[in-house]
Amino acid sequence: RRIEKDLQCPQCDKLYDNVVGLTKHLRHIHDTTPFKAGIVFRCACGKETVSNNHAYKCDQASSAVIIPVQESINYKE
């Protein structure tokens, strides 16, 4: 089974298949956070978050998508 890598870093072309990997990449490679990078993760359950904490708690988190902060219901710049 091939895993789709559809979470793209907003600052480079690197792709990830999960929120945890992308969040770590942003912190370690670009020295930033998802919020500072202008993105929010929206889980399949509907929860919006700017961290990877929700990914550890929700079995639907593998279906998360990236949305711009401006389109978020809960977060505004």
C-alpha positions in Angstrom: 0.0 0.0 0.0 1.4 3.4 -1.0 1.0 6.3 1.3 0.0 9.6 -0.3 2.3 12.4 0.6 0.1 15.4 0.2 1.1 17.8 3.0 3.5 20.2 1.3 5.8 22.5 3.2 4.7 26.1 2.5 8.4 27.2 2.3 9.8 24.5 0.1 8.8 21.5 -2.1 9.2 18.8 0.6 6.1 16.6 1.0 4.9 14.8 4.1 2.2 12.2 4.7 1.5 13.4 8.3 1.2 16.5 10.4 3.9 15.4 12.8 6.5 15.1 10.1 5.7 18.5 8.5 5.6 20.3 11.9 9.0 18.9 12.8 10.4 19.8 9.4 9.1 23.4 9.8 10.8 23.7 13.2 14.1 22.1 12.4 14.7 23.1 8.8 13.0 26.5 8.5 13.1 27.5 12.2 9.4 28.4 12.2 6.0 27.1 13.3 2.9 26.2 11.3 1.2 29.4 12.5 4.2 31.6 11.6 4.3 29.9 8.2 0.7 30.9 7.7 -0.9 27.5 7.9 -3.4 25.6 10.0 -4.0 21.8 9.9 -7.7 20.8 9.6 -8.3 17.2 10.7 -11.0 15.0 9.1 -12.9 15.3 12.4 -13.2 19.0 11.9 -10.6 20.2 14.5 -8.3 22.9 13.5 -4.8 23.2 15.0 -1.4 24.8 14.5 0.5 22.1 16.3 0.9 18.3 16.0 -0.7 17.5 19.4 -4.1 16.6 17.9 -2.4 14.1 15.6 -1.5 12.0 18.6 -5.0 11.9 19.9 -7.2 11.4 16.8 -7.4 8.4 14.6 -8.6 10.6 11.7 -5.6 12.9 11.8 -3.9 11.1 9.0 -6.5 12.7 6.7 -5.6 16.3 7.7 -5.3 19.0 5.2 -3.5 22.3 5.2 -5.5 25.5 5.0 -4.2 29.1 5.1 -4.6 30.9 8.5 -6.9 33.4 6.8 -9.4 30.7 6.0 -9.4 29.2 9.5 -12.4 29.4 11.8 -10.3 29.4 15.0 -7.1 31.2 14.1 -6.5 34.6 12.6 -3.2 36.5 12.0 
